[in-house]
Amino acid sequence: MDYKIFRIINQLAGRYSILDMLMILISNKVRYLFVFVLMLMWFRGGSQRKVTVYAVISSTFTLLINMLIQCFYFKPRPFIKRRVGILIPSKVNSAFLSKHTLLTAAASTSIFIRERIFGSVMWILSLLTGFSRIWVGHHYPSDIIRSLFIGSLTSIIVEKAFGSLKVMNRKSKKYYDQIRK
């Protein structure tokens, strides 16, 4: 099933040069758009700065999770086992998980938690990033779905953990102030 869905999407590669160029652009460059957006949010300050911090922490954790998984599990990329349309060169490392999709999902989920409308736009870009990775022949759909899930889950856990720390910090400060009096 995974290969069948991959084939349906990837067989379109090479047929429409405009779409190919768009998918290559999304696959290679959207992550820089995410960096730019997070920098803008940082400089706007306030609650948006907190979103940026959470997005960076979430992205870091997703990269660590990816490195850990790749130490124990290898899944060949589609072009290694089969003859597929490949639009851009790729490393011959594990297809599981898609690092591009992991990072964009982690960042967009962190943004979505605090800024629903803007986060939705960023999530659409994350989905397009995952789709483009299938289009260019680098990942199977299951790799993309798992990457979206892990990136999002990591962001939610970071938000909950740091939110809990904030509440605990407020409570401990309140008790400390009472003791000091």
Backbone as CSV, one residue per row, in Angstrom:
resi,resn,N_x,N_y,N_z,CA_x,CA_y,CA_z,C_x,C_y,C_z
1,MET,0.819,-1.190,0.000,0.000,0.000,0.000,0.868,1.262,0.000
2,ASP,1.904,1.251,0.830,2.800,2.397,0.922,3.442,2.686,-0.444
3,TYR,3.914,1.625,-1.085,4.549,1.798,-2.394,3.532,2.224,-3.449
4,LYS,2.315,1.718,-3.368,1.292,2.095,-4.353,0.987,3.593,-4.282
5,ILE,0.837,4.115,-3.063,0.573,5.546,-2.911,1.792,6.344,-3.364
6,PHE,2.982,5.856,-2.995,4.208,6.510,-3.450,4.237,6.582,-4.969
7,ARG,3.932,5.487,-5.610,3.963,5.400,-7.078,2.983,6.386,-7.713
8,ILE,1.773,6.487,-7.153,0.757,7.393,-7.693,1.282,8.825,-7.697
9,ILE,1.931,9.209,-6.609,2.446,10.581,-6.508,3.720,10.742,-7.331
10,ASN,4.643,9.821,-7.171,5.952,9.968,-7.805,5.920,9.803,-9.316
11,GLN,4.951,9.077,-9.844,4.907,8.906,-11.298,4.588,10.210,-12.021
12,LEU,4.105,11.212,-11.285,3.842,12.523,-11.872,5.129,13.334,-12.045
13,ALA,6.167,12.947,-11.318,7.452,13.645,-11.415,8.017,13.487,-12.820
14,GLY,8.483,14.582,-13.370,9.064,14.558,-14.706,8.065,14.839,-15.816
15,ARG,6.785,14.884,-15.498,5.766,15.135,-16.521,5.418,16.612,-16.670
16,TYR,5.469,17.331,-15.576,5.080,18.738,-15.570,6.231,19.554,-14.983
17,SER,6.980,20.215,-15.856,8.204,20.884,-15.402,7.938,21.981,-14.375
18,ILE,6.815,22.688,-14.493,6.501,23.741,-13.523,6.260,23.135,-12.139
19,LEU,5.488,22.046,-12.090,5.246,21.377,-10.812,6.529,20.766,-10.254
20,ASP,7.359,20.218,-11.135,8.642,19.672,-10.690,9.490,20.753,-10.040
21,MET,9.574,21.912,-10.686,10.368,23.012,-10.124,9.782,23.471,-8.790
22,LEU,8.455,23.529,-8.705,7.803,23.932,-7.459,8.087,22.921,-6.349
23,MET,7.989,21.645,-6.644,8.244,20.606,-5.638,9.710,20.597,-5.195
24,ILE,10.609,20.818,-6.134,12.028,20.905,-5.772,12.263,22.118,-4.875
25,LEU,11.649,23.231,-5.232,11.774,24.448,-4.423,11.236,24.214,-3.008
26,ILE,10.056,23.640,-2.913,9.462,23.366,-1.599,10.334,22.388,-0.824
27,SER,10.770,21.333,-1.478,11.563,20.306,-0.819,12.882,20.852,-0.271
28,ASN,13.513,21.729,-1.025,14.838,22.222,-0.627,14.827,23.524,0.161
29,LYS,13.852,24.392,-0.055,13.956,25.750,0.471,12.938,26.152,1.524
30,VAL,11.853,25.411,1.711,10.830,25.828,2.668,11.385,25.899,4.087
31,ARG,12.338,25.068,4.410,12.907,25.110,5.769,13.534,26.462,6.066
32,TYR,14.069,27.124,5.034,14.640,28.465,5.243,13.539,29.490,5.495
33,LEU,12.388,29.272,4.906,11.239,30.129,5.185,10.832,29.994,6.651
34,PHE,10.874,28.766,7.163,10.554,28.545,8.574,11.551,29.274,9.472
35,VAL,12.822,29.208,9.135,13.842,29.917,9.920,13.566,31.417,9.890
36,PHE,13.251,31.944,8.712,12.951,33.371,8.561,11.732,33.762,9.399
37,VAL,10.685,32.957,9.348,9.461,33.229,10.110,9.767,33.218,11.609
38,LEU,10.533,32.235,12.066,10.862,32.166,13.490,11.729,33.346,13.918
39,MET,12.622,33.797,13.052,13.419,34.979,13.376,12.525,36.211,13.489
40,LEU,11.587,36.359,12.562,10.646,37.480,12.633,9.844,37.437,13.934
41,MET,9.380,36.253,14.291,8.605,36.118,15.520,9.459,36.461,16.740
42,TRP,10.723,36.086,16.700,11.632,36.397,17.808,11.763,37.912,17.984
43,PHE,11.963,38.608,16.891,12.177,40.048,16.972,10.892,40.828,17.254
44,ARG,9.745,40.228,17.027,8.481,40.895,17.382,8.275,40.873,18.887
45,GLY,8.939,39.949,19.573,8.918,39.928,21.032,7.633,39.371,21.619
46,GLY,7.498,39.569,22.928,6.312,39.134,23.643,6.076,37.639,23.577
47,SER,4.822,37.263,23.383,4.466,35.842,23.342,5.039,35.146,22.110
48,GLN,5.296,35.919,21.067,5.863,35.305,19.862,7.304,34.854,20.093
49,ARG,7.988,35.499,20.982,9.348,35.072,21.323,9.298,33.706,22.000
50,LYS,8.293,33.507,22.848,8.119,32.219,23.524,7.835,31.118,22.498
51,VAL,7.035,31.432,21.494,6.745,30.470,20.431,8.037,30.060,19.732
52,THR,8.882,31.036,19.466,10.157,30.750,18.800,11.021,29.831,19.656
53,VAL,11.095,30.111,20.944,11.896,29.276,21.845,11.352,27.849,21.858
54,TYR,10.039,27.707,21.983,9.438,26.370,21.995,9.662,25.652,20.662
55,ALA,9.580,26.380,19.561,9.798,25.766,18.237,11.231,25.272,18.096
56,VAL,12.181,26.048,18.571,13.595,25.641,18.480,13.848,24.426,19.383
57,ILE,13.303,24.449,20.589,13.469,23.306,21.494,12.828,22.060,20.888
58,SER,11.628,22.194,20.351,10.931,21.059,19.730,11.710,20.519,18.539
59,SER,12.221,21.416,17.716,12.998,20.991,16.545,14.267,20.262,16.974
60,THR,14.903,20.754,18.014,16.114,20.097,18.521,15.799,18.697,19.022
61,PHE,14.711,18.567,19.789,14.327,17.246,20.276,13.967,16.303,19.132
62,THR,13.291,16.806,18.102,12.939,15.923,16.981,14.187,15.449,16.247
63,LEU,15.183,16.323,16.122,16.442,15.891,15.496,17.137,14.819,16.333
64,LEU,17.113,14.999,17.648,17.707,13.984,18.529,16.962,12.663,18.427
65,ILE,15.642,12.723,18.377,14.835,11.508,18.211,15.176,10.832,16.883
66,ASN,15.289,11.633,15.832,15.633,11.093,14.516,17.002,10.407,14.542
67,MET,17.989,11.051,15.158,19.328,10.443,15.236,19.285,9.140,16.020
68,LEU,18.526,9.126,17.098,18.411,7.919,17.910,17.756,6.791,17.113
69,ILE,16.680,7.085,16.424,15.994,6.066,15.622,16.914,5.532,14.530
70,GLN,17.659,6.420,13.879,18.529,5.969,12.790,19.698,5.116,13.274
71,CYS,20.002,5.175,14.557,21.035,4.284,15.112,20.559,2.836,15.157
72,PHE,19.239,2.648,15.258,18.694,1.310,15.444,17.854,0.795,14.287
73,TYR,17.442,1.682,13.398,16.518,1.262,12.339,16.915,1.915,11.021
74,PHE,17.013,1.100,9.976,17.329,1.608,8.644,16.240,1.172,7.684
75,LYS,15.713,2.128,6.960,14.728,1.840,5.918,15.265,2.456,4.638
76,PRO,15.508,1.643,3.608,16.067,2.185,2.363,15.120,3.181,1.697
77,ARG,15.717,4.182,1.106,14.922,5.172,0.366,14.320,4.487,-0.861
78,PRO,13.223,5.033,-1.391,12.544,4.380,-2.520,13.446,4.134,-3.727
79,PHE,14.351,5.051,-4.011,15.193,4.904,-5.204,16.299,3.875,-5.031
80,ILE,16.500,3.370,-3.828,17.524,2.343,-3.603,16.997,0.970,-4.007
81,LYS,15.763,0.675,-3.653,15.184,-0.644,-3.926,14.476,-0.748,-5.258
82,ARG,13.985,0.388,-5.738,13.154,0.352,-6.948,13.582,1.420,-7.927
83,ARG,13.084,1.274,-9.109,13.330,2.286,-10.140,12.212,3.320,-10.049
84,VAL,12.571,4.509,-9.576,11.570,5.564,-9.389,12.099,6.853,-10.004
85,GLY,11.173,7.784,-10.189,11.570,9.093,-10.690,12.185,9.908,-9.566
86,ILE,13.454,10.260,-9.716,14.131,11.058,-8.695,14.541,12.379,-9.340
87,LEU,14.076,13.473,-8.755,14.299,14.784,-9.363,15.559,15.480,-8.862
88,ILE,15.958,15.187,-7.643,17.163,15.805,-7.085,17.982,14.734,-6.378
89,PRO,19.292,14.901,-6.362,20.129,13.899,-5.696,19.849,13.862,-4.190
90,SER,20.118,12.715,-3.594,19.878,12.547,-2.167,20.955,11.667,-1.559
91,LYS,21.127,11.807,-0.268,22.023,10.903,0.450,21.398,9.515,0.445
92,VAL,22.230,8.525,0.606,21.744,7.150,0.623,21.622,6.700,2.082
93,ASN,20.988,7.547,2.902,20.750,7.173,4.290,19.312,6.690,4.449
94,SER,18.886,6.498,5.674,17.562,5.946,5.939,16.446,6.898,5.525
95,ALA,15.405,6.333,4.958,14.234,7.125,4.570,13.344,7.409,5.776
96,PHE,13.526,6.644,6.838,12.690,6.788,8.035,13.475,7.560,9.068
97,LEU,13.157,8.657,9.399,12.086,9.601,9.181,12.552,10.671,8.199
98,SER,11.648,11.502,7.717,12.012,12.615,6.854,12.400,13.810,7.729
99,LYS,13.681,14.157,7.695,14.167,15.251,8.535,13.504,16.583,8.164
100,HIS,13.321,16.814,6.870,12.665,18.047,6.431,11.263,18.165,7.032
101,THR,10.516,17.079,6.954,9.148,17.079,7.451,9.106,17.134,8.975
102,LEU,10.024,16.436,9.631,10.103,16.491,11.094,10.259,17.925,11.580
103,LEU,11.217,18.627,10.999,11.518,19.987,11.452,10.371,20.950,11.165
104,THR,9.799,20.859,9.982,8.701,21.770,9.663,7.464,21.465,10.508
105,ALA,7.207,20.186,10.781,6.057,19.823,11.620,6.257,20.298,13.052
106,ALA,7.466,20.155,13.568,7.738,20.609,14.938,7.551,22.120,15.046
107,ALA,8.105,22.850,14.117,7.994,24.311,14.158,6.553,24.763,13.943
108,SER,5.875,24.193,12.952,4.502,24.642,12.665,3.536,24.284,13.786
109,THR,3.747,23.162,14.455,2.882,22.809,15.584,3.118,23.759,16.752
110,SER,4.365,24.106,17.001,4.667,25.076,18.062,3.999,26.415,17.776
111,ILE,4.016,26.820,16.529,3.357,28.071,16.150,1.842,27.919,16.267
112,PHE,1.309,26.795,15.803,-0.135,26.563,15.807,-0.723,26.586,17.216
113,ILE,0.004,26.070,18.182,-0.494,26.017,19.556,-0.817,27.415,20.084
114,ARG,-0.013,28.403,19.678,-0.201,29.774,20.185,-0.884,30.720,19.192
115,GLU,-0.657,30.480,17.907,-1.184,31.360,16.854,-1.922,30.488,15.842
116,ARG,-3.212,30.295,16.033,-3.973,29.324,15.240,-3.958,29.596,13.736
117,ILE,-4.239,30.812,13.333,-4.356,31.106,11.901,-2.991,31.000,11.230
118,PHE,-2.010,31.668,11.795,-0.666,31.619,11.210,-0.092,30.210,11.291
119,GLY,-0.375,29.524,12.392,0.073,28.139,12.537,-0.542,27.221,11.494
120,SER,-1.793,27.496,11.124,-2.455,26.697,10.077,-1.752,26.863,8.737
121,VAL,-1.364,28.094,8.437,-0.624,28.347,7.190,0.710,27.598,7.212
122,MET,1.385,27.644,8.347,2.667,26.949,8.463,2.475,25.435,8.382
123,TRP,1.361,24.938,8.915,1.074,23.510,8.828,0.848,23.083,7.379
124,ILE,0.184,23.922,6.621,-0.006,23.624,5.191,1.350,23.528,4.504
125,LEU,2.262,24.418,4.859,3.621,24.344,4.296,4.330,23.062,4.726
126,SER,4.083,22.617,5.945,4.662,21.342,6.406,4.133,20.170,5.586
127,LEU,2.821,20.178,5.358,2.221,19.111,4.543,2.773,19.135,3.118
128,LEU,2.917,20.339,2.565,3.495,20.464,1.218,4.941,19.980,1.194
129,THR,5.673,20.247,2.269,7.053,19.765,2.345,7.080,18.246,2.296
130,GLY,6.218,17.613,3.088,6.151,16.155,3.081,5.745,15.609,1.724
131,PHE,4.732,16.229,1.124,4.279,15.801,-0.204,5.401,15.945,-1.234
132,SER,6.146,17.041,-1.147,7.231,17.265,-2.110,8.344,16.235,-1.954
133,ARG,8.555,15.755,-0.729,9.593,14.734,-0.505,9.195,13.408,-1.165
134,ILE,7.898,13.148,-1.239,7.428,11.966,-1.970,7.560,12.225,-3.470
135,TRP,7.146,13.400,-3.908,7.172,13.773,-5.327,8.580,13.630,-5.910
136,VAL,9.589,14.113,-5.170,10.957,14.080,-5.704,11.600,12.705,-5.575
137,GLY,10.905,11.754,-4.934,11.377,10.380,-4.888,12.242,10.019,-3.695
138,HIS,12.188,10.805,-2.623,13.075,10.563,-1.483,12.438,9.795,-0.334
139,HIS,11.107,9.840,-0.197,10.449,9.213,0.953,9.135,8.553,0.549
140,TYR,8.790,7.536,1.328,7.488,6.895,1.203,6.457,7.701,1.999
141,PRO,5.177,7.589,1.661,4.134,8.303,2.430,4.140,7.975,3.927
142,SER,4.415,6.713,4.273,4.436,6.344,5.699,5.553,7.076,6.440
143,ASP,6.667,7.331,5.774,7.755,8.096,6.401,7.291,9.515,6.710
144,ILE,6.538,10.086,5.794,6.050,11.459,5.955,5.015,11.530,7.066
145,ILE,4.080,10.593,7.086,3.040,10.578,8.121,3.671,10.410,9.497
146,ARG,4.607,9.494,9.618,5.284,9.299,10.913,6.089,10.536,11.308
147,SER,6.714,11.181,10.343,7.477,12.395,10.630,6.565,13.516,11.113
148,LEU,5.418,13.673,10.466,4.438,14.676,10.900,3.961,14.383,12.318
149,PHE,3.706,13.126,12.593,3.222,12.730,13.915,4.279,12.990,14.989
150,ILE,5.494,12.538,14.764,6.552,12.686,15.773,6.916,14.160,15.978
151,GLY,7.021,14.917,14.890,7.315,16.344,15.016,6.237,17.075,15.795
152,SER,4.980,16.763,15.519,3.861,17.406,16.220,3.799,16.976,17.681
153,LEU,3.947,15.691,17.913,3.893,15.168,19.277,5.004,15.777,20.135
154,THR,6.184,15.894,19.572,7.299,16.497,20.303,6.967,17.937,20.687
155,SER,6.388,18.695,19.774,6.023,20.086,20.075,4.959,20.169,21.162
156,ILE,4.003,19.282,21.118,2.951,19.277,22.139,3.542,18.940,23.503
157,ILE,4.436,17.952,23.538,5.072,17.565,24.805,5.928,18.714,25.343
158,VAL,6.687,19.362,24.478,7.502,20.502,24.914,6.608,21.603,25.471
159,GLU,5.516,21.896,24.793,4.579,22.934,25.260,4.020,22.576,26.630
160,LYS,3.593,21.331,26.789,3.028,20.898,28.075,4.089,20.911,29.172
161,ALA,5.283,20.407,28.868,6.347,20.344,29.875,6.772,21.738,30.324
162,PHE,6.998,22.622,29.391,7.434,23.963,29.748,6.297,24.776,30.349
163,GLY,5.073,24.514,29.940,3.917,25.154,30.571,3.789,24.721,32.018
164,SER,4.031,23.431,32.288,3.993,22.921,33.665,5.100,23.540,34.494
165,LEU,6.282,23.690,33.908,7.390,24.311,34.629,7.054,25.756,34.999
166,LYS,6.382,26.441,34.086,5.999,27.833,34.336,5.031,27.912,35.513
167,VAL,4.043,27.011,35.547,3.075,26.986,36.641,3.784,26.656,37.951
168,MET,4.681,25.663,37.923,5.415,25.296,39.132,6.291,26.448,39.597
169,ASN,6.891,27.162,38.667,7.737,28.296,39.011,6.919,29.391,39.695
170,ARG,5.726,29.667,39.172,4.852,30.666,39.780,4.450,30.257,41.200
171,LYS,4.100,28.988,41.370,3.697,28.508,42.685,4.858,28.570,43.668
172,SER,6.045,28.150,43.224,7.191,28.179,44.131,7.566,29.613,44.484
173,LYS,7.430,30.531,43.552,7.708,31.938,43.833,6.705,32.485,44.839
174,LYS,5.443,32.089,44.712,4.401,32.523,45.630,4.716,32.021,47.049
175,TYR,5.095,30.746,47.158,5.431,30.201,48.466,6.690,30.850,49.030
176,TYR,7.648,31.091,48.188,8.876,31.753,48.613,8.578,33.154,49.146
177,ASP,7.714,33.894,48.456,7.330,35.232,48.901,6.613,35.170,50.257
178,GLN,5.782,34.143,50.466,5.076,33.989,51.752,6.053,33.677,52.865
179,ILE,7.042,32.842,52.596,8.034,32.470,53.592,8.897,33.676,53.957
180,ARG,9.261,34.452,52.978,10.099,35.632,53.201,9.429,36.663,54.093
181,LYS,8.119,36.723,54.053,7.383,37.715,54.858,7.369,37.310,56.255
